Amino acid sequence: MLWIKSIISAALHSQSTASIPSLARRVLQGPWLFGMVSTVLQLRDSGAQGRIMENYTSDNPHFQRVQSYNAFVTQSKSVVKTRRAQRYFRIIGLPDRDVSREKILLVGPRNVHELLMAWIFGFSWGNITGIDLYSTNPKIKVMNMENMSFPDDEFDVVVMANTLAYASDTEKCLSEVVRVLKPGGVAAFGATFTKDSEWIGNMVSGADIAFILSRLPVEVYYYRSSDKVNALGQLQTVHDFGIVKKDPVGVCFDHIDILRNKATV
């Protein structure tokens, strides 16, 4: 019988589907409950938070100043509530893809808040790693984003939520992000541009970043810019990028780079 053969064939050749996030994760995506759980986890790490200025990670005066500033922000805001990183998880295609087996690197998360966000979007807790100039949680490694100690091709995903402003060398930082990405891996990051900023990375324009990316083995698949007034009352442009690391083996034979020439300001 044809229909019996069809059922047997379907059973033998079934394809896996993206895993549906657990009920707990879906519930935690709600703003109120996420905020409550994140608050509890941040308070649990409050002891480590009080020790983040015991020593400097780098001898470089620039990164000492970055560490001092961000440590002050972290300690003055005992509980972080912002969900600024969420849009970068959306840019990398979540929650519409199964990332339960993928490894993610969060650059500059400050504390457990963004780690929890990665978990509720489907990443396994064991596959989540953060780096910063100080550590408030065991999963956050003390490391400079311009000189990571990870091997090449280590992560499937990198998320960097507006951390690029603190780079001393934007191209070196982005090169490191691409280096630790696996071929075919994706990264999403925000870059802010402000005239006469105290931070070097803030004075690198969106067009400059697009040019840097054009020199790296990546393709830009997402780009958006928007203006806002920052906390200091300055007009600021936020550039959001989504990039994929080129896979020399897996390039489509009928491929077009549709966003390359559009990622400018």
Salt bridges, closest charged atoms under 4 A:
ASP45 OD1 - ARG44 NE 3.44
GLU102 OE1 - ARG97 NH2 2.69
ASP152 OD1 - ARG179 NH1 2.73
ASP153 OD1 - LYS245 NZ 2.82
GLU154 OE2 - LYS103 NZ 2.57
ASP156 OD1 - LYS182 NZ 3.48
GLU171 OE2 - ARG215 NE 3.23
GLU176 OE2 - ARG179 NE 2.71
GLU198 OE1 - ARG65 NH1 3.31
GLU219 OE2 - HIS255 NE2 3.02
ASP240 OD2 - ARG87 NE 3.02
ASP257 OD2 - ARG260 NE 3.24
